[in-house]
Structures are given as structure tokens and as C-alpha cells.
Amino acid sequence: MLSGIGKFVIDSITILDDTLLNLIVTVIVGWISYILAYKITGNAYLYGVVESKSGGSFIHWIVRIGIFLVLSIVIRWGYSIYNIISSF
């Protein structure tokens, strides 16, 4: 269930205005989010915070969506600031 929500959120976000560049950046941000969520969930299993498969999936998707949103916002702000500075 969370994978469907996660994919909806990720597909709904436009990070950059250029379509091709947005696709490339979205793939990179998604990959980084996946790797970090995988490591965090693995550590949660290791330290006994999570014991069930559904609990691990829940933590993975919450962390993955959160990281994706934060990285997307940071990149969008950076891109906007770059455009403002380069317009002078």
C-alpha cells in the first residue's frame, strides 16, 4: 500500500522546469532516497527497532518519501536561487 502512495508522491513532484533535466534529477534523487531508506531500515532491524516485514516496509517508505521531499525542496530552492543570480 505504501509503495503506491510513495510512487504517487514521487511522480507528482516536479523538481525542475526542464522535462529531461527533471527526469534525470528525479531518478538520481529517487536512487539516493532508496539507498538511504534501505540503510536506515536495515539499521532499524539490526538494533531491534523493527521486527516485522510490514514494520520494515512502513519505515522504509516513510523515510524514503521524507528524504525524497527534502532533497527535492533543497534542489528546487538551489535551482531557483541559481536562476535569480544568473539573471543579473
N, C-alpha and C positions, 0 to 999 in steps of 0.2 A: 504494500500500500504506500509506504513512504517513498519507494522508488518512483512511483507515478507522480507524486507530489513534487519530489525533487527534480524530476525531468521537466515537469511543467514550469517550475520556478526558473530553472536554468535556461530553458528555451524561451521564456518570456522576457528575459533581460537583454537589453541592447547596451553594450558597453561603449562601443564607438559608432560613429555615423557611417563610416565606410563599410559596406557589406562584407567584402572579402577580408578586410582587416579585422572586423568584428568577429567573423568566423574563426580566424586564426587565434585571436586573443581569447575568445571563449573556450576554444579547445585547450589552450595552454592553462588557463585559469581552472578549467574543469579537471585537468590532469593533476595540477598542483593540489586542488581541493581533495581529490580522490586519495592521493598519496598521503597527505596529512591526516585525513579522516581514518584511513586504514591503519596508520601508525598509532594514532590516539586510541582507536578501538582495540588494537592489539595490546596496547599497554593497559587498557581497562580490563581486558581478560587476564593479563598477566598478574595484575595486582588484586584480582578478585572483585573488582567493582561490578563486573558483569559476568554472569554465569550462563545465561541462556542465549540461544541463537537469535531470538526475537529482540532481546535486550541489546545485543551487539548491533543488530541491524538498525534499531532505533537510534542508538548513539551515533553510529556511522553516518546515517542520513542527516541527522540534526547537525552534527559537526560539519559535514560536507556542504550542506546548504549554507550554514553560517559563514564558513570560510569563503565560499564562492561569493556570497553577497558582500562581504567585507572587501575582498580583493577587487571585485567589480567596481565598488564605490571608489576605492582608492585610485584605481586606474582611470576611471571616468573623471575624477577630480584632477588628476595629474594631466590628463589629455586636455581638459578644459583650460587649465592654467597655462599649459604649453601654447594652446591656440590664442589665448589672450596676449601672452608675452610676444609671440611671433607676429601678431598683427600690428605691433608698433613699429 
